[in-house]
Every structure is written in structure tokens, then in C-alpha cells.
Amino acid sequence: MVYNPAQFKIVGLAPERLSENQSSLQLKRYKNVIQHKADGTVCSGNKVNDGPTILYDHIPQKFPYYTSETIKGKFLEVLYARILIKKLF
């Protein structure tokens, strides 16, 4: 598939790796994120703030998943990078 600038405008890219003083599409930042692995171990999950995530009320079926003090009782899954586009006509 070929990008046609007459049909679509590229609005942004997620994950966005911008400095704090640049404008961003990011809506939330999570604090003290923990990554939960399939083998039961945990580690820092700071990459949650680097891109798109899905918020769950239950533990996701897929590993790794993430928890944060910002959203107690909820769970996060990190998604692949996304190109955000806007149809022009």
C-alpha cells in the first residue's frame, strides 16, 4: 500500500518519544509502573508511558501486563506503534 498525501494527512505517531516541553498526543502518564511477566517475575514497566496502551478492569490474558499506582485495581497492556492518520475527503 502506498501513502497518498492527497487522501490522508499523517497526524502523529504512537509511541511518541518527545521531550517534556514538546506538544504530545499523550493523554495519561502512569506512576510507579510494574511489568508482570508470564513466569511470575516483575520489573520496572516504565515503557508504558512511551506509547499506546489498553486499560482493563481484569488481568489481561496476554503477558506481559502492567499495573500502576495511578490506576489501582486496573491493568494495562502495551500496544504496537500506531500511525495516526486523518482522511482529507
N, C-alpha and C positions, 0 to 999 in steps of 0.2 A: 504494500500500500504506500502511496506517495502523499506527502504533505502538500496540500494546495492552499496557499495563503489567501486566495480569493474566497475560499469556503470557510476556513477556520482561522481563529486567532489563538495562539498559544498564550494562555493566561498565567500559567505558573507550572511549577514542578514540585511534587512532593515525593521524597523528602526535600525540604529546603534547608540548605546549610548556610544560613545568613547570620551575620553578626547581630548583636542585640539592638544596634541603632538603625538597622535597615528595616523597611516595611516587610511584612510577612503575612502569609495566609494562615499561619498557625493560630488556632483558637484557644488551645489549652496547653499548660505546662504542668507536668506531674513531678512531685517531690518525692525523694527517697524511694525510687522505683526498685523493685526486686524482680529479677528474672527467675522463673521456676522452670527447671528442666525436667525432662521425662524420667531421668534416673533419681529424682527427688532432691537433687542438689539445687542450691540457689546462689546467685551472684548479683552484682550490680546490673541494673537494667536501664541505664541512662539513655540508651539509643531510642527508647520510646519517644523521647522529645525530638528526635530527628526526622520524623515522618508521620504518615497516616496510621491511625490506629482504629480498632473497633472496641467499643465498651460493652461488656457483658454483665448480666446480673448473676451468672453462674460460671463455674470454671469451664473454660473452653475445652473442646475435645482435642485440640491441637496443641503441641508443645513447640517452642516454649510459650508460656503465657506470663503476664506481668501483673504485679499489684503495686499500689502506691498509697502513701498516707493521705494523698489528696482525695482519693476516692475509696474510702474504707468500705469493704464488703462488695466491691466490684472488681472486675478483672479486665485486662487489656490483651489484645492480640495486635502485633505489628504487621502491617500490610507491606506489599511490594511498592516500589516507587510508582507514582502515577503522573502522567502528563495531563494537566487540566486545560481543556480547550473550550472555546465559545464558538458556536455556529454563527456565521455572519449573515446568513439569509434564511 
